[in-house]
Amino acid sequence: MKRRLVLLLGLTLVLLASACGASQPQANSTGATSATPSEKIHQGASVMNTPASFDFSTHTVRLNSGYDMPLMGLGTYSLSDEECYAAVTTLLDAGGRLIDTAYMYHNEAAVGRAVRDSDVPREDIFVTTKLYPSQFDDAEAAIDAALETMDIGYIDLMLLHHPGDGDVSAYRAMEQAVRDGKIRSIGLSNWYIEELDDFLPQVSIIPAVVQNEIHPYYQEQDVVPYIQEHGIVVQGWYPFGGRGHTAALLGDETITDIAQRHGVTAAQVILRWNLQRGISVIPGSSNPDHIHENLDLYGFSLSDEDMARITALDRNEKHDWY
């Protein structure tokens, strides 16, 4: 009798182990779990990158790729080689760790030099760059060119700059670069609901980040939650409205009133408003004082009333064509 019970117990344990093993995804070399292409398209939905996903103690967010990205960084659009090097150096010296560049900014080399010359360990720095549509036809070569130009070992995040002919094939080249260890995370820039609905079913790796124009006058109140519900982190460029619009936005009576109440600047209020919406920010600047100011976002928080007042400023007023 005892022997029969032991055999039955052993068989039960084997069946249970087999069942558990069948549902257990395998981990790849980066620590992320592998999945079939169709599963990968949807796996990010369970991650749910929402405002609650932002870790304000570490100032980072965990991407669906398994890597942590700083919440706040530096945009380098329009900065010359010399300006870019100085700005990135200032950012790193001040404790910032996220740098955003692109092929079309013509300053990837300056970003790379500043990273290499810094005393900050490479693994603590997060560098984003982008492929422009003119590069989509030979994306594999463009990826290798970015790696060679920056010379920083690997790219933390590569985005497609905006939709264009061949964007799906270019994205698939980035997917292969992830598998090859050249890029850690991939994503999109200037993709909205309609574009994402068309694009996502055609790729295997769900984007880790979607980067769009976002500021108090153009809040994307429908697009942001849509992206977040797919487990994708939203990142905003032009947080101060962009050239020709910054003065008006920073001088907005509602924003300046909130800033005075908290003893901070209007720029800090706008950046903190983004973070509390679950939106990473990359304001551009070559001014050392502004770079330091833009990083100082964690000594105050906006109330629900503050957030609602800024939400009411939305004009659906886009300032760039992307």
C-alpha positions in Angstrom: 0.0 0.0 0.0 2.8 2.4 1.0 4.6 1.7 -2.3 1.4 2.5 -4.3 1.0 5.7 -2.5 4.7 6.7 -3.1 4.3 5.9 -6.8 1.1 8.0 -7.0 2.7 10.9 -5.2 5.8 10.7 -7.5 3.6 10.7 -10.6 1.7 13.7 -9.4 4.9 15.6 -8.8 6.2 14.8 -12.2 2.9 16.0 -13.9 2.9 19.2 -11.8 6.6 20.0 -12.7 5.8 19.3 -16.4 2.9 21.7 -16.4 4.8 24.4 -14.7 7.7 24.0 -17.1 5.4 24.2 -20.1 4.2 27.7 -19.1 7.6 29.0 -18.1 9.1 31.3 -20.7 12.8 31.0 -21.3 15.1 33.9 -20.3 17.6 35.3 -22.9 21.0 36.8 -22.2 19.6 40.2 -21.2 17.3 38.7 -18.5 14.2 39.4 -20.6 11.9 36.5 -21.4 11.7 35.2 -24.9 8.4 34.8 -26.8 7.1 34.1 -30.2 6.7 37.2 -32.5 2.9 37.2 -32.0 3.3 37.0 -28.3 5.9 39.8 -28.2 3.5 42.2 -29.8 1.2 41.9 -26.9 3.5 41.1 -24.0 4.1 44.7 -23.1 0.4 45.2 -22.3 0.9 43.4 -19.0 3.8 45.7 -18.1 1.4 48.7 -18.1 3.7 51.7 -18.0 1.6 54.2 -16.2 2.5 57.1 -13.8 2.7 54.5 -11.0 5.5 52.7 -13.0 7.9 55.7 -12.5 10.3 55.2 -9.6 10.8 58.6 -8.1 13.3 57.3 -5.6 15.7 56.1 -8.3 14.5 58.5 -10.9 14.1 55.7 -13.4 11.5 53.6 -15.2 11.8 49.9 -16.1 11.3 49.5 -19.8 9.5 46.5 -21.3 12.9 45.4 -22.6 14.0 44.9 -19.0 16.4 47.9 -18.9 16.0 51.0 -16.6 15.8 54.4 -18.3 16.3 57.7 -16.4 13.1 59.7 -16.3 14.7 63.0 -17.1 17.4 63.8 -19.6 18.9 66.2 -22.2 17.8 66.8 -25.7 20.5 67.8 -28.1 18.6 68.9 -31.2 20.2 71.9 -32.9 23.3 71.9 -30.7 26.6 72.2 -32.6 29.4 69.7 -32.0 31.1 72.0 -29.4 27.8 73.0 -27.8 26.7 69.4 -27.6 29.9 68.2 -26.0 29.7 70.9 -23.4 26.0 70.3 -22.6 26.4 66.6 -22.3 29.4 67.1 -20.0 27.5 69.5 -17.9 24.6 67.0 -17.6 26.8 64.1 -16.6 28.6 66.2 -14.0 25.3 67.4 -12.6 24.0 63.8 -12.2 21.9 63.5 -15.3 22.3 60.2 -17.2 19.9 60.3 -20.2 21.1 61.8 -23.5 19.0 62.1 -26.6 20.6 62.6 -30.1 19.8 61.5 -33.7 21.5 61.1 -37.0 19.9 64.3 -38.3 21.2 66.3 -35.3 24.7 65.8 -36.7 26.1 65.6 -33.2 26.3 61.9 -32.4 30.1 62.1 -32.4 30.1 64.9 -29.8 27.7 62.8 -27.6 30.1 59.8 -27.9 33.2 61.9 -27.0 31.5 63.4 -24.0 30.4 59.9 -22.8 33.9 58.5 -23.3 35.6 61.5 -21.6 33.3 61.3 -18.6 34.2 59.7 -15.3 30.7 58.2 -15.1 30.7 54.5 -15.9 29.3 53.7 -19.3 26.7 51.3 -17.9 25.2 54.2 -15.8 24.6 56.4 -18.9 21.6 56.0 -21.2 22.1 57.1 -24.8 19.2 57.4 -27.4 19.7 58.0 -31.1 17.4 57.7 -34.1 17.4 56.6 -37.7 16.0 59.1 -40.2 13.8 57.9 -43.1 16.6 58.5 -45.6 18.4 55.7 -43.8 15.6 53.2 -43.8 16.6 51.6 -47.1 19.9 50.3 -45.5 19.1 50.4 -41.8 21.6 47.7 -40.9 24.4 49.9 -42.3 23.0 53.0 -40.6 22.9 51.2 -37.2 26.6 50.2 -37.6 27.4 53.8 -38.7 25.8 55.1 -35.5 27.8 52.6 -33.4 31.0 53.6 -35.1 30.3 57.4 -34.9 29.5 57.4 -31.2 32.0 54.6 -30.2 30.4 53.9 -26.9 30.1 50.1 -27.2 26.3 49.8 -27.6 23.2 51.9 -28.0 20.8 52.0 -25.1 17.8 53.0 -27.2 17.3 53.5 -31.0 14.2 55.0 -32.4 12.8 55.5 -35.9 12.7 59.3 -36.2 9.3 59.4 -37.8 7.2 57.2 -40.2 8.4 56.8 -43.8 8.7 54.4 -46.6 10.5 51.3 -45.4 9.9 51.9 -41.7 8.8 48.4 -40.9 11.9 46.9 -42.6 14.1 49.4 -40.8 12.5 48.5 -37.5 13.1 44.8 -38.2 16.8 45.7 -38.7 16.8 47.2 -35.3 15.2 44.0 -33.9 18.0 42.1 -35.4 20.5 44.5 -33.8 18.9 43.8 -30.4 19.5 40.1 -31.0 23.0 40.8 -32.0 23.7 42.9 -28.8 24.3 46.2 -30.6 21.1 47.8 -29.3 19.4 47.2 -25.9 16.0 48.8 -26.5 14.1 50.0 -29.6 11.2 52.3 -30.2 9.5 55.0 -32.3 9.3 58.7 -32.5 6.3 60.7 -33.8 3.9 57.7 -34.0 0.3 58.2 -33.0 -2.7 56.0 -32.5 -3.5 55.4 -36.2 0.1 54.8 -37.1 0.7 52.4 -34.1 -2.5 50.4 -34.9 -1.0 49.8 -38.4 2.6 49.3 -37.3 2.5 47.1 -34.2 1.1 43.9 -35.8 3.9 44.0 -38.4 6.8 43.8 -35.9 8.1 41.2 -33.4 9.5 43.3 -30.5 7.1 45.8 -29.0 8.6 49.3 -28.8 10.0 50.2 -25.4 9.5 53.9 -25.9 7.4 56.2 -28.1 8.7 59.8 -28.2 6.2 62.5 -29.3 5.7 66.3 -29.0 4.1 66.9 -25.7 3.6 70.2 -23.7 0.8 71.9 -21.8 -0.7 73.3 -25.0 -0.5 70.0 -26.8 -1.1 67.2 -24.2 -2.1 64.2 -26.3 -4.7 63.2 -23.8 -5.9 60.3 -25.9 -2.5 59.2 -27.3 -0.6 59.0 -24.0 -2.9 56.5 -22.2 -3.2 54.5 -25.5 0.6 54.1 -25.6 0.9 53.4 -21.9 -1.8 50.7 -22.1 0.5 48.8 -24.5 3.2 48.8 -21.9 5.2 51.4 -23.8 6.9 54.4 -22.0 5.9 57.8 -23.4 8.6 60.4 -23.8 8.0 64.0 -24.6 10.1 66.3 -26.8 9.5 70.1 -26.9 8.3 70.1 -23.3 8.5 73.9 -23.3 6.7 74.2 -26.6 9.6 74.6 -29.0 11.4 77.5 -30.5 9.1 80.5 -30.9 6.7 79.3 -28.3 8.8 78.8 -25.2 8.4 82.4 -23.8 4.7 82.2 -24.0 4.5 78.8 -22.3 6.9 79.7 -19.5 5.1 82.9 -19.0 1.6 81.3 -18.9 -0.2 82.8 -15.8 -1.5 79.4 -14.6 2.0 77.8 -14.8 3.8 80.8 -13.2 1.2 80.9 -10.4 1.7 77.2 -9.6 5.5 77.8 -9.7 5.3 80.6 -7.2 3.2 78.5 -4.9 5.9 75.8 -4.9 8.9 78.1 -4.9 10.2 76.6 -8.2 10.4 77.8 -11.8 7.8 77.5 -14.5 10.1 75.1 -16.4 10.3 72.8 -13.4 6.5 72.8 -13.0 6.1 71.8 -16.7 8.7 69.0 -16.4 7.2 67.7 -13.1 3.7 67.8 -14.6 5.0 65.5 -17.4 6.6 63.1 -14.9 3.4 62.8 -12.8 1.6 61.9 -16.0 4.1 59.1 -16.6 5.9 60.9 -19.4 9.7 61.0 -19.5 11.2 64.3 -20.6 14.2 65.4 -22.6 14.3 69.3 -22.6 17.1 70.7 -24.8 19.5 73.3 -23.5 23.1 74.4 -23.8 22.8 76.6 -20.7 24.5 75.1 -17.7 22.1 76.8 -15.3 19.1 75.5 -17.1 20.5 72.0 -17.3 21.0 71.9 -13.6 17.5 73.4 -13.0 15.8 70.9 -15.3 17.3 68.0 -13.3 16.0 69.4 -9.9 12.5 68.0 -10.1 12.2 65.7 -7.1 12.0 68.1 -4.2 8.4 69.0 -4.8 5.2 67.5 -6.2 2.1 68.9 -7.9 -1.3 68.5 -6.2 -4.3 67.1 -8.0 -5.6 70.7 -8.3 -2.3 71.8 -9.9 -2.4 68.9 -12.4 -6.0 69.7 -13.3 -5.3 73.4 -13.8 -2.5 72.5 -16.3 -4.7 69.9 -18.0 -7.2 72.7 -18.6 -4.5 74.6 -20.7 -4.7 72.0 -23.5 -5.3 73.7 -26.9 -4.4 70.8 -29.1 -1.8 73.2 -30.5 1.0 71.3 -32.2 4.1 73.3 -32.9 5.9 70.9 -35.3 4.9 68.9 -38.3 5.9 65.5 -37.1 
